[in-house]
């Protein structure tokens, strides 16, 4: 911490060191008073930045009295907040416990968290020092003097795990949509061919923990985020891991801007879900206002947050999906405990044909997860200390009889039994060669070996060793999976438009527009992440959908229950398989239909597969 201060001059500071902390808009110290509760005992802030009666609640969630330390992320207006909490033994005057927190506010213009994690180590050090004598606020004054805006300017290079992508793309002339499809797939896979190092305390360092904690449930949770649902994690203190999970889910479910040509030009949801991080009872009015906006289709309302106030779980109208995290002591349980994913009772999907509002992984998710886990096992983690603590008691599980997974459907059982009988036992219900190849491509480190323009697959062999870490490989994996799902859906929508005679403007040969589509309500993502597919000064193009299709999106985005047969997008089980989803799963079918509604404003309809024997339909 002291070295950070010494590296800057008193005025007009300019820092170009890697991982240098960003400038701050506020710095504060909160102490727990036995009579007044949590109170701000010291603060400094820029004009117009409010702290009183706000940061005390946001930076100190319920249950912190049961833990020794914690890092709490939160969002306040256009700022990201980070506080370091300590709880140490003390005298009777402090009721035998001294609890205090040191926190900062950083402008969100820097990204999802304003890169606030770069202050984490310094804040933890400050909190420990002030716990010895919190009346000595000189260290706080020095820290504020060093990092306050606008005097402090951080010009450090980006440390985002996807920072190198913008430099990998050059300007391209307009081409037919085969080019755009190949380019989108290339952009989604042009991730980190060189070794990348994440900064200490970067939330993406917890991506392997996210995978291990959720198991195959990570895929239905990812799909819920793609639908831009409001997702609330509920767990106990400490909340640092929950906040990291919020960041990780928002990162994995973000859409690359290279997918913009495949989407309508207006009315899009946010390409990146907005992470609110820690919320509490005090945030109920704000969350309720977002719910009212969602019901009236006003503005962008999707968000991901976490809380230790379990009363928020009872307010089913403020969220769409609730994630109940297992308690911290479950790590010592003989059998691994997984989170529970529940739809809100008011969620539209929960009112359809699903027998339960609980989200489960599909049989396809299980096979995909086992392949992913095996592929990542040979890669190191960026955090060596965390790698040594990795859980290993569930490595042999196939989840075949787990309560996390949907049971085999009767049509699938009948189909696989028939195939087994017809092939004299040579074929069963296992993973097909095509499915294995599809999953393996998502894990390849070589971008050129994943997809080729025009849909041609190139060789899966590669010469260079895989130097990625697990964190980078996971980001690459989900970017490719997202691109795969959306490009297939674009083909489906385009196919329907062509069959309906909607070829006005020849959407496959697009016209230039002045600027890229902007989504969201003023919220800005990390600059290096938002440039994943923009390529800096690269020119964007209009969506490949026809103007008529875009106009229909406007008309039906507020009311999707249209009767026009031309608006219904038929989806086959082969299409679902091509997306990497489970054609036998009712939840995956509903997901695809909902995805068409959310992103294209059209009504999707999945046509069930037909199994015939000697020309006679048997299923």
C-alpha positions, 0 to 999 in steps of 0.5 A, spaced: 500 500 500 505 504 501 509 503 495 502 505 491 502 511 495 510 513 494 509 511 486 505 517 485 506 525 486 502 529 490 498 533 484 497 531 477 498 523 478 499 519 472 500 512 473 502 507 468 504 501 472 500 494 471 494 493 475 495 500 478 488 501 482 483 506 479 482 513 482 476 513 487 470 518 488 470 516 495 473 513 501 470 511 508 471 508 514 465 505 518 465 502 525 460 498 529 457 502 535 454 498 540 449 504 541 448 507 534 449 501 530 454 502 524 456 509 523 461 512 518 466 515 523 470 518 517 469 520 510 472 523 504 468 524 497 467 528 491 462 533 490 455 530 489 457 523 491 452 521 497 455 516 502 451 518 509 445 512 510 447 509 504 454 505 504 453 503 511 448 498 509 450 496 502 457 495 504 455 491 511 450 485 509 447 481 514 451 476 518 458 479 518 458 479 525 459 471 524 465 472 520 472 474 521 473 478 515 470 479 508 470 483 501 463 486 499 462 489 492 456 493 491 453 498 486 451 505 488 448 509 482 454 510 477 459 508 482 462 501 484 463 500 491 468 495 495 469 495 502 474 490 506 471 488 513 474 486 519 471 483 526 477 482 531 476 481 539 476 487 543 474 489 550 468 489 554 467 497 551 466 494 544 462 488 547 468 483 546 468 485 538 471 490 534 467 491 527 469 496 522 470 496 514 474 501 510 471 502 503 471 506 496 467 508 491 470 507 483 466 510 477 463 505 473 466 508 467 471 503 468 467 497 467 462 492 471 466 494 478 470 499 476 476 495 477 475 496 484 478 489 486 485 493 485 484 496 491 482 490 495 489 488 498 490 496 500 483 496 503 484 489 507 491 492 509 488 499 511 482 495 515 487 491 519 491 497 521 485 501 523 483 495 527 489 497 532 486 504 533 481 506 528 481 513 531 488 514 528 485 516 521 492 519 518 492 512 513 486 514 510 487 521 509 494 519 505 490 514 501 485 519 499 490 524 497 493 519 493 487 516 489 482 521 489 479 523 482 480 527 478 488 528 480 489 521 480 489 518 473 491 511 472 493 509 465 495 502 466 493 497 461 487 493 461 487 486 465 480 483 463 481 476 461 478 478 454 482 484 453 487 482 447 481 481 443 480 488 440 487 487 437 486 481 434 481 484 429 482 488 423 477 492 419 473 488 414 469 490 408 462 488 407 461 481 405 455 476 405 452 473 411 457 467 411 462 471 412 459 474 418 457 468 421 465 466 420 467 472 423 462 472 429 465 465 431 472 467 430 471 473 434 468 469 440 474 464 439 479 469 438 481 469 446 487 469 449 492 465 444 497 468 449 498 467 456 494 472 460 495 473 467 489 476 472 490 481 477 490 479 484 482 479 487 479 479 480 473 476 480 474 472 474 479 468 478 473 464 481 471 461 475 473 454 477 470 455 483 463 457 480 464 451 475 465 446 481 460 449 486 454 449 481 456 442 477 452 441 471 447 446 474 452 452 471 448 451 464 441 452 466 443 458 470 447 460 464 441 459 460 437 463 465 442 469 464 441 469 456 434 470 457 436 476 461 432 474 467 433 477 474 437 473 478 438 473 485 443 469 489 441 468 496 447 465 501 450 467 508 456 471 510 461 472 508 459 474 501 465 475 497 464 469 493 457 470 492 459 477 489 464 473 485 459 469 482 455 475 480 461 477 476 462 471 473 455 469 471 454 476 468 461 475 464 459 468 461 452 470 459 455 476 455 454 477 448 460 479 444 458 485 439 460 481 433 453 478 434 449 484 433 449 483 425 445 477 427 440 481 431 434 486 430 436 493 430 431 495 435 429 493 442 434 489 444 436 487 451 442 489 454 448 485 451 451 484 458 446 483 464 447 488 469 451 486 476 448 489 482 452 485 487 450 485 494 443 488 495 439 488 502 433 490 505 434 497 504 434 496 496 427 493 496 424 499 493 429 500 488 428 492 486 421 493 486 421 499 481 425 495 476 420 490 477 415 495 475 419 497 469 419 490 467 412 489 467 411 495 463 416 494 458 420 500 460 427 500 460 432 495 461 431 491 467 435 485 467 440 484 473 444 479 477 445 480 485 446 477 491 444 477 498 445 475 505 438 477 507 433 471 506 427 475 507 428 478 499 427 471 497 420 471 500 419 477 495 418 473 489 415 479 485 422 482 485 426 476 481 425 471 476 430 466 478 433 465 485 439 461 487 440 458 494 447 457 495 449 452 500 451 454 507 459 455 508 459 449 513 457 444 507 464 444 505 465 439 510 459 435 508 460 427 506 456 428 500 457 435 496 451 440 496 449 444 490 445 450 490 438 450 488 435 454 482 428 456 483 423 460 478 419 465 481 412 463 482 410 469 477 415 467 472 412 466 465 416 459 464 414 457 471 406 457 469 407 453 463 408 445 462 413 444 467 411 440 473 416 444 478 419 451 478 426 448 480 431 448 475 435 442 473 440 440 468 438 436 462 442 430 460 445 433 455 448 438 460 451 432 464 455 430 458 457 437 456 459 438 464 463 431 464 467 433 458 468 440 460 471 438 467 475 433 464 478 438 459 480 443 464 483 438 469 489 438 465 490 446 465 492 450 471 489 455 475 491 462 475 491 462 483 496 457 485 493 457 492 486 456 490 488 450 485 491 447 492 485 447 495 480 444 489 475 439 491 476 432 489 471 428 492 466 428 486 471 427 480 468 420 479 460 422 479 456 422 473 450 425 476 446 420 472 441 419 478 442 426 481 436 430 484 440 436 480 438 432 473 432 431 469 430 424 469 430 421 462 424 422 458 419 416 456 420 418 449 428 418 449 427 411 453 423 408 448 427 411 442 434 409 445 431 402 447 429 401 440 436 403 437 439 398 441 434 393 439 435 395 432 443 395 432 443 389 436 446 392 442 451 396 438 448 403 439 445 406 446 444 412 450 451 414 450 454 420 447 454 420 440 461 422 436 458 428 433 456 430 440 463 429 443 466 433 437 461 439 438 463 439 445 471 438 444 471 444 439 468 448 444 475 447 448 480 447 443 485 453 444 486 454 437 481 459 434 482 456 427 481 449 428 474 451 431 470 453 425 471 455 418 467 461 415 461 458 411 460 452 416 465 448 414 469 444 420 477 444 419 481 439 423 481 439 430 488 437 431 493 443 433 500 443 434 502 448 439 501 446 447 495 449 451 498 455 455 491 457 457 489 457 465 482 454 467 479 461 467 481 463 460 478 457 458 472 457 461 471 464 458 473 462 451 468 456 452 462 460 454 463 465 448 463 460 443 457 456 446 453 463 446 455 464 439 453 457 437 446 458 439 445 465 437 448 463 430 443 457 429 437 461 431 439 467 426 439 461 421 432 459 423 429 466 423 432 467 416 429 461 414 422 462 416 423 469 413 425 467 406 419 461 406 414 467 408 417 471 402 420 476 407 426 478 403 425 485 402 432 489 402 436 482 401 438 482 409 444 477 407 447 483 403 447 489 409 448 496 408 452 501 413 450 504 419 453 510 422 454 507 429 454 500 433 447 499 436 447 501 444 443 497 449 442 498 456 440 504 460 447 508 461 450 502 464 457 501 461 461 495 461 469 494 462 472 498 455 476 492 454 470 487 454 465 492 450 470 492 445 471 484 444 468 484 437 468 492 435 475 492 433 476 499 436 474 503 429 472 498 426 465 499 422 459 496 424 453 493 419 446 493 419 443 487 422 442 481 417 434 481 418 430 484 413 427 491 415 420 488 415 422 483 420 425 488 425 418 492 424 415 486 426 420 486 432 417 492 435 410 491 434 410 484 438 415 486 443 410 488 447 405 483 446 408 476 443 401 473 443 400 474 435 396 470 431 400 471 424 402 465 422 408 468 419 411 471 425 411 463 428 418 461 427 418 453 427 424 450 430 426 443 429 429 438 434 435 438 429 436 445 430 436 444 438 441 439 437 445 443 433 445 449 438 448 444 443 442 443 447 437 437 449 432 436 444 428 431 449 428 436 454 422 440 455 426 445 459 430 446 453 425 447 448 421 452 452 428 456 453 429 456 445 422 459 444 423 464 450 430 466 447 426 467 440 421 471 444 426 475 448 432 477 442 428 477 436 421 479 438 418 473 435 414 467 437 418 460 436 415 453 436 419 447 437 416 441 433 417 435 436 421 429 433 418 424 429 420 417 430 418 412 424 419 404 423 417 402 416 414 408 415 409 408 421 410 413 426 411 410 433 413 416 437 
